[in-house]
Amino acid sequence: MRRFVERGTDYPLEHGKLSVYETNCSCKDVKFYFKQHTLTLMVAGHKSITTSNLKLEFFPGTFYIPEKDTVHHVDIPNASFDHPTKCLVLETDPTFLHDFYQELSVGEAKAAIFHGQPDQLEHDYFFSNDQKIIDNFIRLYNHQRKDQNRPNQLIGTLILKELLLRVFQTKGLHLLKRNLESKVEAKEIRKSIAYIRNHLDQKISVDQLADVSDMGITTFYKKFKAETGYSPADYILRERIGLSKIMIQKGHTVLKEVAFRSGFNSYEYFCNSFKKLEKIKPVEYRRQFA
């Protein structure tokens, strides 16, 4: 019985969800709205996408990260039951995304892995015809639809990491990083958080953060605490402890080096801060990964 107009099929991942949406008839002005930056890929057919900032002809072989918090008007002119459109949509767990980004951040090849600086991002969306990204995305889809056995989810996670790594090497990185600050509404504070995460191994002052946010120090301090729940100093401390944990997990066993590379100028202060936040000494935490 030929009846479906749009059909969505979900393929759960260990750290997210992959969905494929198929449409079997022509449609006009279908509205979509994304609460976070997602990864999408057109596999078959064609969609015309219009927003207040973009008009995109979405054909197979196009990778697209849509603008979030924006209504997308979609026309599907040529779909039929025998030739449906097919679009992949990938949502990743922000915690997994954050941990994977931090894991890569402590490596020696950081400059080669990540694309540029945030100020190089020209738009709140990103699209690409990078064949390596497309091939990786298709590989993830093929794996998930053929093999949903739990033991093989590890393979899915590895493919997902490779896909994210490919995206990290493009300007799309800066959109995915915004998902990590999704709870922070103020754009100025998101800028300061991005600055903190990019300079954890350096001295960071409230003056610098206020300057990045283009705000006065008093106004910035109050707004930062209202948005994050922490003072700038406490937020920086928590980020540095988080970075140190990633380094220890990756096998960095010289704790004084971990402290220095995490931005602490005193090993004693690092140890005291670590124990205060994690309820365990750094040396005891290290033993868990020996």
N, C-alpha and C positions, 0 to 999 in steps of 0.2 A: 504494500500500500504506500503510494508516494505522497507523503504529507509534510515531512519536516521542512520548516523554513530556515530556522537556525538551530544548529545542534552543537552543544558544547560537551566535550569529553575531558575529564580531569585525570591526570596521571600524577598522583602524589609522589613527591620527592622527600627524602629524609630531611631536607632543609629548605623546602619550598613546595611550589606546585606548578606543574606544566599543564597547560590546557590547549586543546585544539578546537577552534570554532569553525564550523562548516555552514555555509549558506547556499541554499539550492534554488533561489529565485532572485530576481532583480528587486532591489530595495532603494529607497531614497530617504535621505536625512535621518538615518539611524543615529542615535546619540550615544556616545560612550564617554565615560568619566573615570579617570585614574587617580587614586588617592596617593599613590607613590609611583616613582619611576620604574616601569616594568620593561622587560625585554620582549620584543615582538618580532616575528618574521613571517612574511607572506610566502606561502608554499605553493599555492595554486590560485588562479583567478586574478582579480583586480579590484581594488577599492580606491575611491577618491576620498581623501581625508582633508577636511577644512577646519581650521581653528582661527581665532582672531590673529594668530601670528604665523600661520603656515597653510600652504596648500600642497598636498603631497599625493602623487599618483603612486599608489602602493602596489607594486608588481612583485612577482616571485623573484627572489634573489635580493630583496631589500630588507635590511635589518633596521629596526626603528625603535628608539626609546621615546615614547610620547611625553609630552609636557603633562605634568600632574596638576590637579586642581583646575583643569580647564575642560570645557565641553568640546568634544570632537564630533563634528557632523560628518557622517560617512554615507556615501552613495555607492551602491553595488550594482552596476549597470548590466552585467552580462552573465550572471550566475544562472545555472539551470540544474535540474536534478542529476543529469548525466555529467555535468561539468560544474560541480560546486566550487565556491571559493574555499580556501583552507588557510587559516591563520593561526600561528603558534603564539601563545602568551605565557611568559615565564615570570613568576613572582618568587623572589628569594627572601628567606627569613633575614631581617635586618641584623639580628645577633650573629648569625652565621657569616653574613657579608662583612660585618665589622671585624670579627675574629680572623677571617681570611685576609682581609686588608691589613690588619695589624701584623699577622704572620709574615706577610711579604715585606712589610715596612722595615723589619729588623734585619733583612738580608743585605749582603754587600752589593747586590745588583739592583738595589732600589731604583736608582736613576734610570736603568735600562728597562725596568718592568713598568713603571708608571709614566703616564703621559703628562708632560708639562706642568704648568701651574694653573690654578683655578681661574685666573684672569684671562686665560686663553679661551674660555668657554664663551661663545658668542650668543648662544640661544639656550632656551630652557627645554630644548628637545635635541635629538641627535639621530641621524640616519647614515647608513653606510652600506657599501656593496663589497666590503671586505670578505673575500671568499673563505678565509680561514674561520671567521666568525660564523658565517653561514653554514659551512660544513660541520662545524662543531655543534651548532644548534640542531641541525638535522640529525646528527649522530645521537644527541641526547634524546630527541623525540623517538627515533627508531628503537633505541635501547629501552625506553620506558614503556612503549606500547607492546613490545615483544616479551619483556621480562620484568614482571612485577614481584618476583620472589624476593622476600626481605633480605636474604644473604647477598643478593646481587645489587642491593641499593648502594653498596659501597662503590660499585663501578659507576653508578649514576652520579654519585657525589664527586668522583674523580673527573668525570666528563663535565659536570657543572663547574668545577674549579677551573678546568682548562678554558671553558667558555668565558668565565668571568675574567680570567687572566688576559684573554684576547681583547676583551672590552676595556680592561684597565690600560691597555696600550694605546687606546684611542681617547678622544675627548669625551666619550661616553662615561669615562671614569668619574668625571666631576659631577655628573648627574646621579650616579649610583651613590656617591659619597653623601649626597644630600639626603638620601634615605636614612642615613645614620643619624641625622639631626632632625628627623621627621617630627619629633615631639616639640621642637623649638619653632615657634611660629614666626618670630621676628627675624627678618632677613639680616639685619645688622648683627644680631647675636650669632646666627649661623656662620657669618663670615669670621667672627672671632673664634668660634669653635674649630672651624677649618684651619685657621692660623695656628691654634694650639696644637692640633694633631699633626701639622706639618713641621712643627718646630719644637717637639718635645725634648730633643737632645740639646736645646739651647736655653739660655736664660730668657724668660718671658715675663714682661712687666704689665701691670694694669694699664700703664700709659700706652704701651704698644697696642694692646687689645682695643683700648678706647679709640686710638687713632685708626686702626683697621676698620672699626665699626663706624667711624666718622661721628663720634659722640663725645661729649664732655665726660670726664672721669666719673664724676658723681652720678650723672644720669646713666652712664654705661653700667656702673657697679650695681645700681638698683635694678636696672632692666635685666642684666645678666642673671642676678639671683632670682628675680621673679620668673624668668623663663626656664631656668635649669634647676632651681631649688638649691643651688650651691653658690658660694662666693667664687670669684675667679680663681683665687688661690687654691681653694678646696677642689675645684673642678680639675685644675691642672695636676694637682697631687694624685687624684684618682686615675687620671689618664696615664700618668707616669707609672703608677703601680700596675695598672693594666698592661702597659707595654713591658714592664719588667717580668711579669708573669709569662707573657708570650715568649720572651727571650729564654727564660729558664726552661720552659716546656720544649723549646727547640734545641736544648742542649748546651746553652751558654752557662758553664758551671762556675766561672770566676765571678763571684757575686759583686766584687768591687767594680769590675768592668761593666756588669749589668747595671749597677747603680749609676755609673758615669754616663753610660749610653742612654739611660732613661731620663737623664737631665738632672740628677741629684749631684750637688757639689760636695756632699758629705756622706760617707758610707754609714756613719752612725745615724744620721737623719733618715737615710733610706731604710735601714733596719727597723728603726722605731716606727716610721710611717707604715711600713709593710705590716708589721705586727698589729698596729692599731686598726688598720682597715681589714686585714685578712684573718686576724685572730690566730696567727701562726708566724713564726720567724721565717725569714727567707731561706735559711739553711734547712729548716724542717720541710718547707715547701719543695725545695730542690730534691730532697730524698724521695719524694713521691715519683720522680721521673728518672731516678738513677737506674 
